[in-house]
């Protein structure tokens, strides 16, 4: 059983706050089970996009799994296009943006 999306996001934002990583909710989705996408800004024009995996959403310990949507960091415009398509398929998605120059943001 997975933690509701809004609760996971609240905990994730708190963890980012504790590590002084700016984190904002760009798009609010379904409170219970909306898919979560995290944009990790590593520079002014490079962003990693992490999203739910194609398979199981949880690992053996019950933690959410995220996988990269692109092989490298890409420009913001490419991320925006991808997320607009995803929102067209599933209007319940959440989108977060974190600024982390190391590109990890606790997900990689």
Secondary structure, DSSP 4 states (H G I P E B T S, - for coil): -PPPHHHHHHHHHHHHHHTT--EEEEE---TTT--EEEEEEEETTEEEEEEE-SS-SB-TTS-B-EEESSSS-B-HHHHHHHHHHHHHH-TT-EEEEEE-TTS-TTT-
